[in-house]
Amino acid sequence: MALSGTALHFSGHQYLRHRLVLSILSGKPVKVDKIRPEDKNPGLRDFEISLLRLLEKVTNGTVIEISYTGTAVLLKPGVISGGPVTHECPLSRSIGYFLEPIIMLAPFAKSPFQLTLRGITTDDRDLSADLIRTVTLPHLQLFGVADGLELRIKKRGSSPGGGGEIQFLCPVVKQVKTLNFVDPGKIKRIRGIAHAVRVSPQFSNRMIDASRSILNRYIPDIYLYSDVYKGADSGHSPGYALSLLAESTTGALHCAEAVSQPGVAPEDIALAATRALLEEIRRGGCVDRKHQSLVLLMMVLGSEDVGRCRMGEPTPRTIQFLRDVREFFGTSFKIVPANPSEPTSGELLFSCYGSGYTNINRSAA
């Protein structure tokens, strides 16, 4: 395996996705080794190889070398080309696993993305297609990526059979705006989508009733929508899930979801999702835990100005992401308590100086 002297070097499979994204955005080659060396099935999993193939499809000139044993991978980044792309995702991970890194890359492509992904739309490990549509994309709009940004759920696919299909459309931008988001506001409305495929449509109503039994104590503006897909659009496996999001007076979004499990009643799934949402709101901040990395990355890529954002405590994934951002872009964050007068509050204020990243791939309009 040819080793580039300038490649940044990492070990382990843990944070592979965001390291590949940072490599493509910064133009710096990356080498990741020691990928599950002690495992009885060592090396890259099928979904990681599928992600590499997808990154190869959406870029031009990217060179990916995988070692003979699959325990090391070298990526030399090309330019993000975008355009119409179709990809079959393996059934070991949901579409959210593949879409998250693409959303980070898409605004900086040469031409607008028209990405079609097929596979599982909702599982309990990654963001579901519903949350990406209702929460992740509005976070991109904070940075000025708005016109033509859309996610359509054509078909739903539950685990393990899949059969779902989504279409992701994203415009290209010259540069992202600087973010200044420090007032979390008060929660003013709660919205949710309960969906059930290949089971009784009554299941989604039962989830809505159970969720309302808790949420009605807090605010009156609650609208939970029952989404039923029939026939071929409902995928190959039965399943149901509840996705919830809370929006504040300043536009801060917090989300949570729970997915059906064998032998668990719909009411219990709804209660799990509702309590998870209340826990997210308790943690505070303007951005929930699942979207910390996306917002911090866009702050780093912002125009040459100081961007500020208030968040709850960073997750281990976010902490590692900040370290990797420093490796790739040389950008460090200033992190101070948001409420110095309240030592018990876990909210922090993240601020950084944008790198002034401009989209050089964009074809002249």
N, C-alpha and C positions, 0 to 999 in steps of 0.2 A: 504494500500500500504506500503510495507516494506521500511523503510527509512534507507539507509546506512549512518553511522556517518561520513564516510570519503568522501562521494560523493560531488563533486563540485555542487554548487547550482546556477541556473540561473532562470530568469523569462521572460515570453513573448515568442511569436512564431517567432520573427523576424529573429534570426540568428541560427535557429535550426540545419540547415544542417552542418555548419562548427563546431558547438559545438559537434555534434555526431561524426564527423570525428576526431576532436582533442581528444575526449574521447577514441576512438578505438586505435588511434596511441599511446597515452600516457599510456593507460592501466588504466586510472582513471575513476571510475564510475561518471556519471553525472545525476543530477536531474533537470528537467526543469518544472516549474509550472506556474500558471497564464497564460495558453495558451488560449487567447481570452475569458476571463471569462465574459466580459460584452456583448459579441456578442449575437445576437438572436439565432445563431447556434453555441454554445460555443464548445471549445475543438479542437482537431486535425482535419484537413481536410483529405479527402480521399488520396490526393497525399502525405501527410506527413506520414500517416499510411503505404502507399505503399512503401515509402522510408525506413521506419523502417523494413518492411518485406524484402526488398532487402538487407539491411545491415545484417539482420539475415541470409539470404541465402549465402552471400559471406564471412561470418565469422563462426567460430565454437566455441560454448560455450557462445555466447552472450545471456544475459538475458535481455529481455525488459518487463517492467511492465507499463501498462497504467492504470490510475485511472478510476474509474467507470464513471465519467463524461467526461473523455477524456481531461481534462484541465491540467493534469500533467503526465509526463512520466519519468521513471527511466531506465537508460541503464547501465548495467554492462558488460564491453567489454570482448570479447574472443579474439581468434587469427584470423587473416585474412587468410582464407583458399584458396580463388581464385578458379581456375579450371573452368570447363564449367558450366555456369549459364544462365538460361533463365528467363526473367521477363516481365510481361505485365504491362505497365505503364498506369495509368488512363488518360482519355482524358482531365482532368482539367489542366494539365501541360505538357510541352513537354519533350522529352527524355533528353534534355540538363539538366533539373533540377535534374534528377537522375544520369546522367553520371558524372557531375562535382565532387560530393563527391567521387565517385568510382575512378576517375582518381587520386585523392589525395592518396587513399589507395592502389591502384593496385600494385605499384612497391614494396610494402612491404608484399606481400602475400606469402603463403607457396608454391603455384605452379602458373604458369603463367595463367593469366585471359583469359577466352574465354567467353565473356559476350554478350548475345543477348537480346536486348531491343526492344519491340514493342510498337508503339503508334504514337504520333505526332512528326515529325522530326524538324519542324520549327514553332515557334510562336514568338510573339513580347515581351515575358517576359523573356525568358531564352536564353542562347547561342544555336544556331542551330547546327545540326549535321555537316554542312559544316564548320562553324567556329571552331568547336572542332577539326575537322580533319586537317584543314589548319593552325590553329593558336595555339590552346591549346597544341596539341601534340608536335609541335616544341619547345614549352616552356619546356616541360619535357626533351627533348633531350639536352637542356642546362645543365642538371644535370646528364647526362650520362645514361639516360633511352632511349635507341635507338633501339637496335636490336630486330626486331619482334614487334615493337610498331605500331599499325595500327588500323584505323577505316574504316569499309566498310559500305557504305549506300546501303543496298540491295533493299529497297523500300522506296519511299517517302510517307509521310503522312501529309496532311495539316490539320489545325484546321477547323471545329470542329470534323470531322469524324475520323481522324487518319488513321491507316492502314499502317503506315511506319514500317520499320525494319532496325536496324543497328547491326553490329557485331563489338565488341571492343576487340582487342587482345593486351595484355601488358605483357612484360617480367618481371621477378623479379630481383631485384638487392640486393647486400649485403649492400651497402651504397651509398648515393647520393653524387655527387661531390660538391665541394665548388664553388659558383658562384662569378665571378668578372666581372660585366657588367656595365661599367660606361660611355662608349662612345656611344651615341645614333646614331652617323653618320648622313648621309643625305639620304633622300628617293631616292631609285634608280629604284624601279619598283612597279607597282600596278597591282594586279591580282584580278579577281572577278569571281563569279559564279552566273549566272542568271538562275533560274529554274522556270518552269511553269508546273503544273500538272492539268489535266482535264480542261484546258482552251486552247485557240489558242496558238500554238507554237510561233506565231508572238509576243506574249506579252514579251517573254524574249528578242527578238531582239529590241523591242521598249525600254525596260529598258536599254539595252546596249548602244543604240544610245544616250539616254538622259544623261546617266552617262558620256559618252565620251565627250559630249558637254561641260562639266565643266572640266573634268580631263585633256583633251588634252592641256589646257592652261599651265599645270605645267611641266609634263615630257612626253617624247615620248614613253617610254617603258610601254605600258598599254596593257594587254591582258585580255579581259573579255570573259568568256567561257559560251556558252549557253548549259544548261543541260536539256534535255527533257526526261522524263520518260513516257512510254506508257503502256496502259492496266492495268493489275493487279499490276504492280510495282508502279503505280502512286497514290495508296491509295484510300480513299473513298470520299474525298472532293476536290473541285477545289481550287487552290491557286497558288500564285507565290511570289518570293522573290529575292532580290539581296544581296549577301554577298560580301563585298570588303575587301581586305587587302593590306596594303602598307608595303614594306620591305625596310630597310635601308642598307647602305653599310656595316654596322657592324652586320646585322642580326636582328635588332630590328623590331618587328612586331606590327602594329596598325591595328585594324579591326573595321568594322561597318556593320550593315545590316538593311534592312527595309523589312517588310512583307506586303503582300497585305491586303487591308481593303476594306469592301464593299463600292462601289461607288467612289473609288479613282483610278485614271488612273495610268497605269504602269509607265508613265513618272514621275509622282509626287512621286511614291515610290522610283524610281531610284534617283531622286534629293534629297530626304530625306536621303537615304543611303550615297550618295556622300558627302553631307554637313556634315553628322555625322562623316565620315572618316576624312575630312579636320579638323574638330573640334578636333578629337583625336590626329591628327598629331600636331596641334597647342599646345596642352597640353604638348607635348614633353615627354622626358624620354625614357627608353629602353623597358618599358613594358606598355601596355595600361591598361585602368581602369578595364576592365573585368577580367584581369589575375593577378592583384596585389596580391590577397590572395594566389593563387597557388604558385607564385614565392616566396613570403615571407615565406610560410610554408616550402617549400623545402630548403630555406636558413637556417631556424631554424633546420631542420633535417640533415643538411650537416655535413661533417666531422669536427673535432675539429679545426677549423681555422676561420679566419674572412672572411665572405662573404659580398660583397658590390654590390649594385644595384642602378641605378639612375632611378627615376620614377617621373611622374607628381604628382600633388596634390592627396593625398589619398582620396578615397571616404568614406562616413560615414561607409559603410560596412567594408572597410579595417581598419579603425580606431578601430572599435569594434573588428575586428579579431585580431589586435595586442594586445588589452587588454586581449582577451581570451587566446591567445598564452602564455602571461605572467602568467595567472592563471594555465594553464595546464603544461607548460614546464619550467616556471621560466625564460624564455629568454626575455630580453628587447632589443629593437633596439636603436641604436644611429641614430638620424635623423638630418641632417644639410642641409642648402641650398647648392645646387649643384654649383651655380654661386654666391658666395658672392658679386662679383663686380656688379651683376645685381639684384638689390632688387625687380624689377618688375617680374622677372622670377619665376614661381611657381615650378620649378623643385627641387626635394630634393634627397639627397643621403642617402639611407638606409643601415646601416651596422650592423651586429650582429655576435656573436660568435656561431658557429654551435654547436649543442648539441651532435654531434657524434652518432646519432641514427643508430643502426645497425639492419638489418632485422633478428631477431632471429627465425622468422616463417619459413624461407626458408629451404626446405628439402635439405639435403646434396646431392650435385650433384654426 
